[in-house]
Amino acid sequence: MPASFLRLLSRPALWLMIYAALLGYGLFALFNIPEEVLPAFNYPEVSVTLHLPGTTATDMEAMAATPLEGVLLGLPGVSNIRSTISDGLVETDLRFATGTNAEFDLQTVNGAIERARTSLPPGAQPFTQIMGNAINEVADYAVRYAPGTSQAEVARAVATRLVPALRAVPGVQLVDTAGLGSEALWVQPDLTAMEQAGVTIQALTQALVGQAMLVPGGSLSLGHDDLLVTFANAPSVAALAQMPVMGPHGPIALGALARILHSTVPVGQRELLDGEPAIALTIFKQQGASTLPVTQALADAVKAVPLPSGVSVLRIYSQGHLVGAVSADLRRNLVIGGVLAIAGLLAVLGVSSGAWLLALSIPASLLLGIAGLYATGQSLNLLTFGAIIVALGLVADDAIIVLESIFHRWEAGDDKWPGIWRGVSEIMAPDIIGTLTTMLVFVPLLFTGGLAGLFCVPFALGMIFSLGASLLVSLTLIPLGLGLLPRHTVRPPRTANALVIRLMGWNRRLFRLALAYPKRAVLGCVVLLLLSLGAMSLVSVNVLPLPNEGVLLESFTLTPGTSLADTDALMRRLSARLAQDPAVEHVLARIGSASDSTYTEPAYAGEITIRLKPGEGGASLDAIASRVQAETQFPSLQTGIDTPTIERLGESLNGLPQPFALDLYGNDLSQMSASAGAIAQRLSHVPGLSDLFNDEGYPETQIRITPRTAALAAAGMTPAELSGQVSALLAGQVVAELPDGAAPLPLYLRLPNPHLLSLAELRALPVGPGSATPLGTLADVSLTTSPNQFMHIDGARALEILATPTTAPNLAIAEAKRALASLHLPPGERIVFGGLYPMLEHAALGLGIAAVAAIASLAWVLFLRFSGRRVPLLLMAQIPLAMTGGGLALAASGLGLNGIGLIGFLALAGVSLNHGVVLLDRARRNEAEGMSPEAAIDEALNVRFRPIFLTTAVAILGMLPTALGFGTGAAPEQGLAVVIGGGILWSALLCTNLLPALYLTGRGERKPEGQP
């Protein structure tokens, strides 16, 4: 094997070709890998949204929710279905079993919906998407227009010019518009004139339908050409006014019976830019598309679209701002960290060819790691950037160990190639085992599903690819490079050498102290571990702190049933207040949800997007958010404020704003509403809960029209005909589409202001097939109540109570259970605790299983490598002790613990073992050659101290810029760098002091384990 290995290494052309191909692919990956804030959320959950404006919640249940659930509940792989049912809206979320393919799940849901279309109301258009799409909202724009500008002209310009240009941008998935309806010719019936003329709404509708046409009429052959024949009738407003409508005494001009406007179709929601009506555009990118080029292309497309005079487009939000900040700052910190690490190597080893090989190994390993991420479809995001930052300090580890081992053989007198072989052969096994133990920690994370997998898998892949690349580089590029260069030894600078010798001397004193008092040393380490755990309990915990995006997003909810007009008036007042804030530049308020959008808020809820002035925020973003929220306080108004990305992250994960939710199941909605009130009353006294939110099942007053069968029969009408006429007058109806250039022009029929009718006027509404008959004579018009919103969970009715835990979610739930222990629910009702907590519980269980699997894998590898139990058990005992450094460093830094930092503690389990494995392997080898245990450890410390010192220093220097928080974009990774840096430093102290001391304790002059 040595000869074959030498022959392989002595073929530089082969290795040159291999590394040229690998590094070439790495460079290609570096310039083409997508850059994002967070990884792609291919979570196995599909959302179905269906809008039917003007329909009560109970009617939505019967008309939409129940038919949809009838075909969705039986789909294979569905583990849970939740439907939120409210006025005019049903949102059904299907969660599939872990491990299913989200794209395949989406196709399955679409197929089921096609089967259900015959059971859904005519014109119902369910919209399906994979949950997690909210995080792909990359830009929001607002179209503002000067007072007096034709809304029809604005709507047409947006629909035919702006939206197509944005949809054509590569990487764009969806463009939602809201604020104005589509351009239309609006026919507004004059009920008084129609009653005087004896013309019914049915006759008016028939006349309109008969006038519009665009149909093929065959072809004629004239000469050598075939000429197509079409029937087209596109009347103008003036022509429509002259259109005859048949009355009982002959035709009457439409203009005498109705007002005709070139306007827009009315919508049941609002978009207000700085308190004035506007059109909002929300752009979603495709899964896998890179955010920065998409947002830049969108900005270029907006500038290139010609718009009518007085119309302009303003960018309110761009995710590219955040991605650019994170990418630029972390890339810069990687470069600075790399330069510091390389400078540290050269300072200790001297400017020698061997040291320059180490300098080359760092970027080569990271480049190959990025190539692996690109090949597996990952992006550069906060998780993979975090892995690369950690790997920056670790990839030089293998190369330093191999380089030092070869130099050690040369200093012992070996020739060049024999010294290379002996150096590599001596260190190969411990180098592979040490790197493998680090990598094994992350392998189980690849199989972590659910919520944990979304964050753990990208980080694990980044670490595995980078560490695997460093091992490859250390065992091939380093010995090959040394073999091609003239033989030399490391001659470190005198100052650096003196520093290393002094540090070695201090370390020896600590080692002798630990050896003399091993029990006290262990006790001291355990005490420090307990102190670190205590300090960690005082550290603030947050999901993912993000840098200033330049935008704040405030969600709001008014009392259920609040009218759109009242919500509109309040938002105008709040916009005026916010405009006075010195940090606020623009305010875009969205009230309700457009019927063709993925938003699901009713007319009394929505979002306020607050664009800050350039340069505002920074470290004081929390202060601005608190001030803004205080400025928007209003009686009966509930608000919550965050950054757009955090808000979209919550929507992408589970759609619930709070991690605490209590689901009340039952059948009688009115009784359930009373029970929910009693539950909320008790929960309001639970100390671990705040911001209690109980607005489901709220009784809203509705108007119920019940046809009189006998009266309808006498009038020669059916209930369907009656409802069609009333719906056309009140809800509106597109009766035809007229040819008008590139886009058809809807012909829309509705009263001008039907919402202003009184009950008496509603009962007097003229309907009937041949004569104007008051609605009140054909149907009963009465007031009734209906719940504003409720849920179906796996097909069962439920109400949901939300809250924000002020303590650990499990403790809050325990307190809530105690508060509800004496509550007696009516028969048929039951409560279940849900929300985000079960998902977090499941994620914690997944992480726990992954941790157990990782530790079991580490133990298996260590027991295979080291005979006996002493060394593996000592190394395994070092894992929990290594957490001390990370915990104390994080507590001392004053930073909070977030999801990325939590993964850092798991990473320490593998990182902490590498030095110990290499050190004890050297000691065991020395004992096998006949040395006493004391001499074996002494020699191992002499040989391995400098590599351990170097790798620790390089790791800390590499992560130092991020740990210090250079740049606002580095904020999410700062805690991770602090945890890993503190853990690595503490692990180096443990493996050069406590670990060898415990290895010698109680052994005396006995033979090494495994020897006869």
C-alpha positions, 0 to 999 in steps of 0.5 A: 500500500505505501508504494501504491500510495506514493505512486499515486501521489507522485502523479501530479498531472492526475491530481492537477486534472482532478482539482482543476475539475473540482475547483472549476465546478466550485467556482461555477457553483459560487457564481450561480448558487442562489442567495436567500435569507432562509432555505427553501421550505419544501414542507409537506403542507398544501394550502387551498384558498377559496373566496366567495365574497358576500357569503356568510361563514355558515354558508361557506361551510356548507357551500365550500368547506364541506365539499372540499374536505369531502374529497381531501380527507381521503387523500393518501398520506394526509395526517391533518386537515384544518379549515378556517371558515369565515365570511366569504373565505375558506382556507384549508391546510392539509399536512401530509406525512413527513417524507412525502414530496411537496410537489407531488402532494400539490398535484394530488390536491389539485386532482381532488379539487377537480373532482369536487368542482361539480359540488362547488358554487359556479365560478368558485376558483380554489387557489392551491399552493405549497405552504411556505410560499409566503417566504417567497414574497420578494417585493411589494410595490404601490401604484399611486395616481393623482386625484382626478385620474381615471381609475379605469385607465389606471387599472388598464395600465396596470393589468395590460402593461405593468403586471405582464412586464413583472410576470415576464421577469425570470424567476417570478412565480406570481404577481398579486394585485389589490386595491382596484377592481378590473376595468369595466363598463359599469351599468348602474340601474336606476330603480325608480326609472325602471319601475316607472317604465315597467322594466325588470332587472331580468329584462335589463340583464337579457338585453345586455347579454344579447348585445355583446358578442365575439364569436367565429362565423366561418370563412369565405374563399375570395380569389386565392385567399381564405377570409375569416368571418367573425361577429364582433360587437363592442359598443361604447358608453354612448352606444350602450346608452342607445341600446334598446331594452324591451319594456311592456310598451316597447323598447326603451333606451338603456341610458334612460334606465341606468347610468353607464360608467367606464370605471372599475369593478368594486372590490371588498377591500382597500389599499391605502398609500399614505392614506390615499387609495392605491393599487398594491402589487405583491410579487412572489418568486419561484422556489429556487430562484435567487432573490437578488437578481429577481428583485433587481430585474423587477426594479428594472422592469418597473422603470421600463414600463410606460404609465399614464400621466399622473401614475407612478410606482413606488417600491415599498419592500424588497427582500433583496435589501435583506438578502444583499445585506446578509450576503455582503456582510457575511461574505466580507466577514468570511474574507476577513476571517480567512485573511486573519486565519491565514495571517495567524498561520503564517505568523506561527509557522513562518512564510514557508511553502508549507504554510502557503499550502495551508493558506490554499487549503482553506479557500479550496475546502470552502469552495468544494463545500459550496460546490456540494451545496449547489449540487444538492439544490441548496442555496447560500442562506443564513443556515448554510452561511453559518455552516461555512463560517464554522467550517472556515475555522475547522477546514484548516484543522486537517491540513495543519495536522497532516502538515505538522505530522510530515514536518515532524518526520522530516525533523526526525531525519526521514527523506522527503517522500518516505517522510511524507508517507510516514507522516501521512500514515501515522496521522491518517487514521486519527485524522479520518476518525477525528473528522468523521466524528465531527461529521457524524454529528450532522449525519442524523440531522439529514434525516430530521423531518418536520420543522426541525429539518427545515433548519437542520438539513441545510446546516448539516449539509454545509458542514458535511461537505466542507469537512469532507472537502478539508479531509480530502485536501489534507490527505492529497493536496498537502502531501502532494504539494510538499512532495513537489517542493524542495524539502524544508522544515518549519522554521517559525519566527522567533517571537512566534516560537517563543509564544508557543513555548510559553503557552506550552509551559503554562498549559503544562502547569495546568496539566500537572495541576489536573493530574495531581487533583483529578477529582477536583478538576472534574468537579470544577469542570462540572461546576462550570458546566452547571454555571453555564447552564444557569447563565443560559437560563438568563439568556433571551431566546428568540426565533431568528433576529434579523437585521433592519430590512428598512420596513416594519410590518404591523398586523391589525384586527378590529372587532369582528363585524366592523365595516369596511368603511369604518376600517378604512376611516381608521386606517386613514387616521393611523396613516396620518399619525405614522406620517408624523413619525420622523423615521417613517417615509411611507405607509401602505395599509392593506384592509381585507383580502382581494378575492383573487389573492392568497391573503385571508383577512376579513374587512376588519383586519389586514396589514400596515407596511411601514417603510422607513427612511433610508438609514433609519433603524439600525441597532434601534429598530426595536425602539422604532417598532415600539414607538410605531406600535404605540402610535397606532394604539386605538380602542378595540384595535389589536396589533402586532409588529415585526419585520416582514421576513419574520412575519412571512416565516411564521406564515410559512411554517404554520400560519399561526401568529402565536405558539399557544392555541387551544382548540374547542371542539363541538357542534352547536356554534352558539354554545361553543362561543359561550364555552370559549368565552368561559375558557378565555376568562379563566385563561386571562388569569394564567400568569404565563399567558398574555395577549389572549385572542378569542375572536372566533364564533363572534356573533355577527348580524346578518340579513337572511332572505327566505323565499316564499314558495307560494308567492314565487309560484304565483309570480312564475319564478323559481328561488334560483331566478329570484336569488340571481336577480337580487345578487345581480343588484347587490353583489354585482354580475359580469353579464358579458365581456366585450372585445377591447384590444388585448384584453376583454372589457367586462360589462358589469351590472350592479347598483351604485351603492347597494350597501347604503340600502335600508331594510325597507328599501331592500324589501322594496327592491323591484324583482320579477320576471315580467313586472316589478314586484317588491322583494318583500312580497316574494320573500321574507327579509329578516335579521339573524346572527352567524359566527364570524369565523370558526374552524374545521379540524379533520372535518370537526367544528372547532373554535380556536383561542390564541395567546402568547406565552410569557414563559416556556410553552410547556409551562404555560400549557401546564398552568392553563390546564390547571386553570381549566381543570374545574371547568365543566363543558357541555356534552359533546364539547372537548378541548385540545391544546394545539398551535405551534407548541406541538410542532416545537415539541415534535421538532425537539423530539426530532432533534433529541433523536438526532442527538442520540443517534449522533452520540451513538454513532460517535461511540461506535466509531470510537470503540472501533478505533480504540480497544478497551473502554477507557479512551472512548468513555473519556472522549464521550465524557468530554462532549457535555463538558465542551458545552460549557465554553459555548454557554459561558461565551454566549452569556458573557456576550449578552447576545440572545439564543436563536435557532442557528445558535442552538444548532451550534451547541449540537455542532460542538459535540463533534467539534470537541472530539477532534483534538482529543482523538488525535492526542490520545491516538498518538499516546496509544501509538507511543505506548504500543512502541513501549513507552510508559503511559506518562512518557506516552502522554508527555510525548503526545503533548509535545508533538500535538500541542502546536497543531492544537494551538494552531487549529484553535487559533485559526478557528477563532480568528476565522469566526472573529469578525462574525462573532464581533458582529461586523455588519448588520447582516451578520447579526443572525450568525453572531450567536453561532460564532460566539458559541462555536468559538467559546466551545472550541477554546474550552475544548482545546483546554480540556483535551490538553489538560483534563483529558490526558490527566484522566487518561493517566489517573489510576494507571501507574506503570500498567501496560496499555489497554489491549496489550497482553 
